[in-house]
């Protein structure tokens, strides 16, 4: 019997590359990866990828690493030299789960890997159980943390919220945990829709509280069936926000608030100007590293 094994790739990368590298793995149909947060380090994380020896010859593995390196360069980042380790044919899913730890965010929230027990030290926090699967949104990226921290600072009790580009559903779950009446979520990625649905079940939220569908603004309108939302959370890229700018008013009430993230700091002014054309007034901007979130209110 042939003894199978895996090649494990370890990369210590800038934290802002997290979701981009996840996207890159998904494009290559690689599901066997994990993110490990470094305690006390807000700038870097460990990105692990497992390659089964029977499917990845040396040439293909090195070629994939080179593609990651070129991809990082588009963000003006440089990957470190790869660290390769030969490991036994273990249950990789159990292996990557060991990389995850409870992650407190802001003053109130805790991202808790679904397979872990709640530590007593975090017993008073609002717990979001998360199994990220293959969708974006683990809570470690600056844009996600900016959104979570912004949600903490607004009164959500009784509000109807829209989560556009919901990824793993982390922002939807946080909004409900913080008191929102209901959340209507959409994403153009079917994996994200499935992940959000599964994470909603993990947190005991029914479809009535968290309704998620495949699509964008038009599908959100179908969900709402004539109703309007009081708050939009939208953690996607700046060009996509610009392309949707004229449609946000279709689903929002007068005086609705909006949190737009996924922006680089130098994109703030451009996005503000575009949204101002449709009656959105700038309230504040919040920054982490080179990333930003802007808070606006509709006239």
LOVOZA-769032 format. One record per residue (C-alpha): y, x, z negated; residue in three letters; residue number from 1. Coordinates in Angstrom, 2 decimals. Layout:
N
[[Y; X; Z]; "Ala"; NUM]
...
***
This chain:
299
[[0.00; 0.00; 0.00]; "Unk"; 1]
[[3.40; 1.35; 0.99]; "Unk"; 2]
[[5.74; 1.77; -1.96]; "Unk"; 3]
[[9.11; 0.22; -1.12]; "Unk"; 4]
[[12.40; 1.32; -2.62]; "Unk"; 5]
[[16.15; 0.78; -2.31]; "Unk"; 6]
[[19.10; 3.05; -1.66]; "Unk"; 7]
[[21.93; 2.23; -4.07]; "Unk"; 8]
[[25.46; 3.14; -3.01]; "Unk"; 9]
[[28.07; 3.66; -5.73]; "Unk"; 10]
[[31.77; 3.66; -4.86]; "Unk"; 11]
[[34.67; 3.87; -7.32]; "Unk"; 12]
[[37.40; 2.03; -5.45]; "Unk"; 13]
[[40.97; 0.74; -6.02]; "Unk"; 14]
[[40.71; -2.71; -7.56]; "Unk"; 15]
[[42.85; -4.26; -4.82]; "Unk"; 16]
[[40.04; -3.59; -2.32]; "Unk"; 17]
[[37.55; -5.78; -4.20]; "Unk"; 18]
[[37.69; -8.97; -2.16]; "Unk"; 19]
[[38.23; -7.11; 1.11]; "Unk"; 20]
[[35.02; -5.12; 0.58]; "Unk"; 21]
[[33.18; -8.31; -0.36]; "Unk"; 22]
[[34.38; -9.83; 2.91]; "Unk"; 23]
[[33.22; -6.75; 4.81]; "Unk"; 24]
[[29.74; -6.96; 3.28]; "Unk"; 25]
[[29.54; -10.63; 4.16]; "Unk"; 26]
[[30.48; -9.83; 7.76]; "Unk"; 27]
[[27.51; -7.45; 7.88]; "Unk"; 28]
[[25.21; -10.05; 6.23]; "Unk"; 29]
[[24.78; -7.83; 3.16]; "Unk"; 30]
[[24.17; -9.94; 0.06]; "Unk"; 31]
[[22.94; -7.21; -2.29]; "Unk"; 32]
[[26.16; -5.96; -3.81]; "Unk"; 33]
[[27.92; -6.11; -7.17]; "Unk"; 34]
[[31.25; -5.33; -8.81]; "Unk"; 35]
[[31.45; -3.54; -12.16]; "Unk"; 36]
[[34.73; -3.63; -14.04]; "Unk"; 37]
[[35.69; -0.46; -15.87]; "Unk"; 38]
[[36.71; -1.08; -19.46]; "Unk"; 39]
[[40.34; -0.18; -20.02]; "Unk"; 40]
[[40.90; 0.66; -16.34]; "Unk"; 41]
[[43.17; -1.76; -14.48]; "Unk"; 42]
[[43.33; 0.22; -11.24]; "Unk"; 43]
[[39.71; 0.92; -10.24]; "Unk"; 44]
[[36.28; -0.70; -10.27]; "Unk"; 45]
[[32.75; 0.27; -9.28]; "Unk"; 46]
[[31.41; -1.30; -6.09]; "Unk"; 47]
[[27.60; -1.17; -5.85]; "Unk"; 48]
[[25.57; -1.91; -2.71]; "Unk"; 49]
[[21.77; -1.93; -2.40]; "Unk"; 50]
[[20.03; -1.13; 0.92]; "Unk"; 51]
[[16.29; -1.72; 1.30]; "Unk"; 52]
[[14.66; 1.33; 2.82]; "Unk"; 53]
[[12.57; -0.71; 5.25]; "Unk"; 54]
[[15.69; -2.26; 6.78]; "Unk"; 55]
[[18.24; 0.56; 6.63]; "Unk"; 56]
[[17.48; 3.98; 8.09]; "Unk"; 57]
[[19.74; 6.87; 7.08]; "Unk"; 58]
[[21.79; 6.67; 10.27]; "Unk"; 59]
[[22.60; 2.98; 9.74]; "Unk"; 60]
[[23.52; 3.42; 6.06]; "Unk"; 61]
[[25.92; 6.26; 6.81]; "Unk"; 62]
[[27.39; 4.34; 9.72]; "Unk"; 63]
[[28.05; 1.39; 7.42]; "Unk"; 64]
[[29.78; 3.60; 4.86]; "Unk"; 65]
[[32.00; 5.03; 7.63]; "Unk"; 66]
[[32.95; 1.49; 8.65]; "Unk"; 67]
[[33.96; 0.75; 5.04]; "Unk"; 68]
[[36.07; 3.91; 4.96]; "Unk"; 69]
[[37.89; 2.96; 8.17]; "Unk"; 70]
[[38.37; -0.56; 6.82]; "Unk"; 71]
[[39.97; 0.81; 3.62]; "Unk"; 72]
[[42.37; 2.86; 5.73]; "Unk"; 73]
[[43.85; -0.36; 7.13]; "Unk"; 74]
[[45.05; -1.01; 3.55]; "Unk"; 75]
[[46.32; 2.57; 3.30]; "Unk"; 76]
[[43.48; 3.39; 0.88]; "Unk"; 77]
[[40.83; 6.10; 0.98]; "Unk"; 78]
[[37.28; 5.63; -0.25]; "Unk"; 79]
[[35.66; 8.38; -2.34]; "Unk"; 80]
[[32.63; 10.26; -1.06]; "Unk"; 81]
[[29.56; 8.02; -1.39]; "Unk"; 82]
[[27.08; 8.48; -4.22]; "Unk"; 83]
[[23.57; 7.56; -3.06]; "Unk"; 84]
[[20.67; 7.00; -5.44]; "Unk"; 85]
[[17.06; 6.16; -4.65]; "Unk"; 86]
[[15.84; 3.35; -6.94]; "Unk"; 87]
[[12.56; 1.50; -7.37]; "Unk"; 88]
[[11.93; -1.83; -5.70]; "Unk"; 89]
[[13.23; -3.80; -8.63]; "Unk"; 90]
[[14.71; -7.27; -8.77]; "Unk"; 91]
[[18.14; -6.34; -7.45]; "Unk"; 92]
[[19.69; -9.59; -8.68]; "Unk"; 93]
[[18.86; -8.66; -12.27]; "Unk"; 94]
[[20.25; -5.19; -11.61]; "Unk"; 95]
[[23.65; -6.33; -10.36]; "Unk"; 96]
[[23.99; -8.86; -13.13]; "Unk"; 97]
[[23.98; -5.99; -15.62]; "Unk"; 98]
[[27.31; -4.89; -14.09]; "Unk"; 99]
[[29.09; -8.04; -15.25]; "Unk"; 100]
[[30.80; -8.56; -18.60]; "Unk"; 101]
[[32.95; -11.30; -20.18]; "Unk"; 102]
[[36.50; -10.94; -18.88]; "Unk"; 103]
[[39.44; -12.31; -20.93]; "Unk"; 104]
[[42.49; -13.23; -18.85]; "Unk"; 105]
[[45.92; -14.05; -20.20]; "Unk"; 106]
[[46.13; -15.68; -23.61]; "Unk"; 107]
[[43.66; -18.54; -23.14]; "Unk"; 108]
[[41.01; -17.97; -20.48]; "Unk"; 109]
[[37.67; -16.19; -20.39]; "Unk"; 110]
[[35.58; -15.59; -17.28]; "Unk"; 111]
[[31.99; -15.65; -18.51]; "Unk"; 112]
[[29.07; -14.66; -16.25]; "Unk"; 113]
[[26.83; -17.71; -16.30]; "Unk"; 114]
[[23.78; -15.77; -17.52]; "Unk"; 115]
[[25.53; -14.38; -20.64]; "Unk"; 116]
[[26.10; -15.94; -24.05]; "Unk"; 117]
[[29.63; -16.46; -25.32]; "Unk"; 118]
[[30.63; -13.57; -27.64]; "Unk"; 119]
[[32.00; -14.78; -30.98]; "Unk"; 120]
[[35.20; -12.78; -30.47]; "Unk"; 121]
[[36.11; -15.07; -27.55]; "Unk"; 122]
[[35.03; -18.35; -29.16]; "Unk"; 123]
[[38.57; -19.81; -29.14]; "Unk"; 124]
[[39.19; -19.19; -25.43]; "Unk"; 125]
[[38.74; -21.66; -22.58]; "Unk"; 126]
[[35.50; -20.57; -20.96]; "Unk"; 127]
[[34.97; -20.54; -17.20]; "Unk"; 128]
[[31.30; -19.93; -16.44]; "Unk"; 129]
[[30.97; -18.20; -13.10]; "Unk"; 130]
[[28.16; -17.18; -10.81]; "Unk"; 131]
[[30.06; -15.71; -7.87]; "Unk"; 132]
[[27.18; -15.73; -5.41]; "Unk"; 133]
[[28.64; -14.72; -2.06]; "Unk"; 134]
[[32.11; -16.22; -2.37]; "Unk"; 135]
[[35.44; -14.60; -3.17]; "Unk"; 136]
[[37.04; -14.91; -6.57]; "Unk"; 137]
[[35.57; -13.05; -9.52]; "Unk"; 138]
[[38.81; -12.89; -11.47]; "Unk"; 139]
[[39.24; -9.14; -11.31]; "Unk"; 140]
[[41.50; -8.94; -8.26]; "Unk"; 141]
[[45.23; -8.91; -9.01]; "Unk"; 142]
[[45.98; -11.97; -6.90]; "Unk"; 143]
[[43.36; -14.04; -8.72]; "Unk"; 144]
[[44.57; -12.87; -12.13]; "Unk"; 145]
[[48.15; -13.68; -11.16]; "Unk"; 146]
[[47.08; -17.24; -10.31]; "Unk"; 147]
[[45.10; -17.67; -13.53]; "Unk"; 148]
[[47.98; -16.38; -15.64]; "Unk"; 149]
[[50.41; -18.68; -13.79]; "Unk"; 150]
[[48.17; -21.68; -14.44]; "Unk"; 151]
[[48.24; -20.87; -18.17]; "Unk"; 152]
[[52.02; -21.08; -18.21]; "Unk"; 153]
[[52.43; -24.53; -16.66]; "Unk"; 154]
[[51.72; -27.90; -18.31]; "Unk"; 155]
[[48.66; -29.22; -16.44]; "Unk"; 156]
[[47.70; -32.21; -18.56]; "Unk"; 157]
[[47.22; -35.24; -16.32]; "Unk"; 158]
[[48.13; -33.44; -13.08]; "Unk"; 159]
[[46.31; -33.65; -9.74]; "Unk"; 160]
[[45.84; -30.16; -8.28]; "Unk"; 161]
[[44.93; -28.87; -4.80]; "Unk"; 162]
[[43.09; -25.55; -4.44]; "Unk"; 163]
[[43.46; -24.34; -0.85]; "Unk"; 164]
[[41.04; -21.54; -0.03]; "Unk"; 165]
[[39.00; -22.12; -3.17]; "Unk"; 166]
[[36.49; -19.25; -2.80]; "Unk"; 167]
[[34.20; -19.28; -5.84]; "Unk"; 168]
[[36.19; -22.18; -7.34]; "Unk"; 169]
[[37.58; -20.05; -10.14]; "Unk"; 170]
[[41.13; -21.45; -9.89]; "Unk"; 171]
[[39.89; -25.04; -9.70]; "Unk"; 172]
[[37.77; -24.53; -12.79]; "Unk"; 173]
[[40.65; -22.90; -14.67]; "Unk"; 174]
[[43.00; -25.78; -13.80]; "Unk"; 175]
[[40.50; -28.32; -15.11]; "Unk"; 176]
[[39.84; -26.27; -18.22]; "Unk"; 177]
[[43.58; -26.14; -18.88]; "Unk"; 178]
[[43.92; -29.93; -18.69]; "Unk"; 179]
[[44.32; -30.97; -15.04]; "Unk"; 180]
[[43.17; -34.53; -14.35]; "Unk"; 181]
[[41.36; -33.61; -11.14]; "Unk"; 182]
[[41.22; -30.93; -8.47]; "Unk"; 183]
[[40.76; -31.34; -4.74]; "Unk"; 184]
[[39.53; -28.09; -3.21]; "Unk"; 185]
[[38.97; -26.92; 0.36]; "Unk"; 186]
[[37.82; -23.75; 2.08]; "Unk"; 187]
[[36.97; -22.90; 5.68]; "Unk"; 188]
[[33.92; -20.89; 4.54]; "Unk"; 189]
[[30.78; -22.96; 3.88]; "Unk"; 190]
[[29.55; -20.33; 1.40]; "Unk"; 191]
[[32.71; -20.83; -0.65]; "Unk"; 192]
[[32.26; -24.61; -0.65]; "Unk"; 193]
[[28.69; -24.23; -1.89]; "Unk"; 194]
[[29.70; -21.68; -4.52]; "Unk"; 195]
[[32.53; -23.87; -5.83]; "Unk"; 196]
[[30.19; -26.85; -6.06]; "Unk"; 197]
[[27.56; -24.83; -7.94]; "Unk"; 198]
[[30.12; -23.35; -10.33]; "Unk"; 199]
[[31.51; -26.83; -11.01]; "Unk"; 200]
[[28.04; -27.91; -12.11]; "Unk"; 201]
[[27.74; -24.84; -14.32]; "Unk"; 202]
[[30.90; -25.98; -16.11]; "Unk"; 203]
[[29.84; -29.66; -16.29]; "Unk"; 204]
[[32.57; -30.90; -13.95]; "Unk"; 205]
[[31.54; -33.86; -11.81]; "Unk"; 206]
[[32.59; -34.47; -8.20]; "Unk"; 207]
[[35.10; -36.98; -9.55]; "Unk"; 208]
[[36.92; -34.15; -11.36]; "Unk"; 209]
[[36.37; -31.43; -8.73]; "Unk"; 210]
[[35.97; -32.56; -5.14]; "Unk"; 211]
[[35.33; -29.70; -2.71]; "Unk"; 212]
[[35.00; -29.89; 1.07]; "Unk"; 213]
[[34.78; -27.66; 4.12]; "Unk"; 214]
[[38.12; -27.49; 5.93]; "Unk"; 215]
[[41.84; -27.06; 5.39]; "Unk"; 216]
[[44.89; -29.33; 4.96]; "Unk"; 217]
[[43.53; -32.12; 7.15]; "Unk"; 218]
[[40.34; -32.29; 5.13]; "Unk"; 219]
[[42.41; -32.23; 1.94]; "Unk"; 220]
[[44.28; -35.30; 3.21]; "Unk"; 221]
[[40.95; -37.04; 3.76]; "Unk"; 222]
[[39.91; -36.25; 0.20]; "Unk"; 223]
[[43.15; -37.55; -1.23]; "Unk"; 224]
[[43.04; -40.79; 0.81]; "Unk"; 225]
[[46.79; -41.37; 0.57]; "Unk"; 226]
[[47.31; -39.82; -2.86]; "Unk"; 227]
[[49.49; -36.73; -3.41]; "Unk"; 228]
[[49.01; -33.65; -5.56]; "Unk"; 229]
[[51.37; -32.37; -8.25]; "Unk"; 230]
[[50.44; -28.71; -7.85]; "Unk"; 231]
[[49.10; -26.47; -5.09]; "Unk"; 232]
[[47.32; -23.22; -5.83]; "Unk"; 233]
[[46.79; -21.13; -2.73]; "Unk"; 234]
[[45.37; -17.62; -3.00]; "Unk"; 235]
[[45.02; -16.60; 0.64]; "Unk"; 236]
[[46.69; -14.13; 2.99]; "Unk"; 237]
[[50.38; -14.33; 3.93]; "Unk"; 238]
[[49.82; -15.09; 7.65]; "Unk"; 239]
[[47.62; -18.06; 6.72]; "Unk"; 240]
[[50.22; -19.38; 4.28]; "Unk"; 241]
[[52.83; -19.17; 7.05]; "Unk"; 242]
[[50.58; -21.01; 9.48]; "Unk"; 243]
[[50.10; -23.84; 6.94]; "Unk"; 244]
[[53.72; -24.00; 5.76]; "Unk"; 245]
[[54.61; -27.13; 7.71]; "Unk"; 246]
[[51.57; -29.00; 6.35]; "Unk"; 247]
[[51.96; -28.55; 2.59]; "Unk"; 248]
[[54.37; -31.51; 2.37]; "Unk"; 249]
[[51.63; -33.80; 3.73]; "Unk"; 250]
[[49.65; -33.52; 0.50]; "Unk"; 251]
[[52.30; -32.94; -2.18]; "Unk"; 252]
[[54.46; -35.31; -4.19]; "Unk"; 253]
[[58.20; -34.90; -4.63]; "Unk"; 254]
[[58.96; -32.20; -7.21]; "Unk"; 255]
[[55.46; -30.74; -6.80]; "Unk"; 256]
[[54.95; -27.13; -7.80]; "Unk"; 257]
[[53.10; -24.47; -5.81]; "Unk"; 258]
[[51.62; -21.07; -6.58]; "Unk"; 259]
[[51.16; -18.93; -3.48]; "Unk"; 260]
[[49.34; -15.64; -3.95]; "Unk"; 261]
[[47.41; -13.17; -1.83]; "Unk"; 262]
[[50.78; -11.64; -0.93]; "Unk"; 263]
[[51.90; -8.06; -0.86]; "Unk"; 264]
[[55.17; -7.47; -2.68]; "Unk"; 265]
[[56.99; -6.68; 0.55]; "Unk"; 266]
[[55.92; -10.07; 1.99]; "Unk"; 267]
[[57.66; -12.14; -0.70]; "Unk"; 268]
[[60.97; -12.58; 1.09]; "Unk"; 269]
[[59.37; -13.57; 4.37]; "Unk"; 270]
[[57.17; -16.24; 2.77]; "Unk"; 271]
[[60.08; -17.55; 0.69]; "Unk"; 272]
[[62.19; -17.94; 3.84]; "Unk"; 273]
[[59.48; -19.74; 5.77]; "Unk"; 274]
[[58.72; -22.20; 2.97]; "Unk"; 275]
[[62.43; -22.82; 2.33]; "Unk"; 276]
[[62.62; -24.35; 5.82]; "Unk"; 277]
[[60.29; -27.11; 4.57]; "Unk"; 278]
[[62.14; -27.81; 1.34]; "Unk"; 279]
[[60.40; -25.46; -1.09]; "Unk"; 280]
[[62.73; -23.90; -3.65]; "Unk"; 281]
[[61.93; -20.50; -5.11]; "Unk"; 282]
[[61.36; -20.45; -8.89]; "Unk"; 283]
[[59.94; -17.02; -9.70]; "Unk"; 284]
[[57.82; -14.11; -8.48]; "Unk"; 285]
[[55.19; -12.26; -10.48]; "Unk"; 286]
[[53.74; -8.90; -9.51]; "Unk"; 287]
[[50.72; -6.73; -10.30]; "Unk"; 288]
[[50.41; -3.39; -8.56]; "Unk"; 289]
[[51.38; -4.10; -4.91]; "Unk"; 290]
[[50.36; -7.76; -5.09]; "Unk"; 291]
[[52.49; -10.80; -5.80]; "Unk"; 292]
[[52.51; -14.50; -6.59]; "Unk"; 293]
[[55.47; -16.78; -5.94]; "Unk"; 294]
[[56.16; -20.03; -7.76]; "Unk"; 295]
[[58.03; -22.69; -5.81]; "Unk"; 296]
[[59.01; -26.32; -6.31]; "Unk"; 297]
[[59.39; -28.95; -3.61]; "Unk"; 298]
[[62.74; -30.70; -3.32]; "Unk"; 299]
***
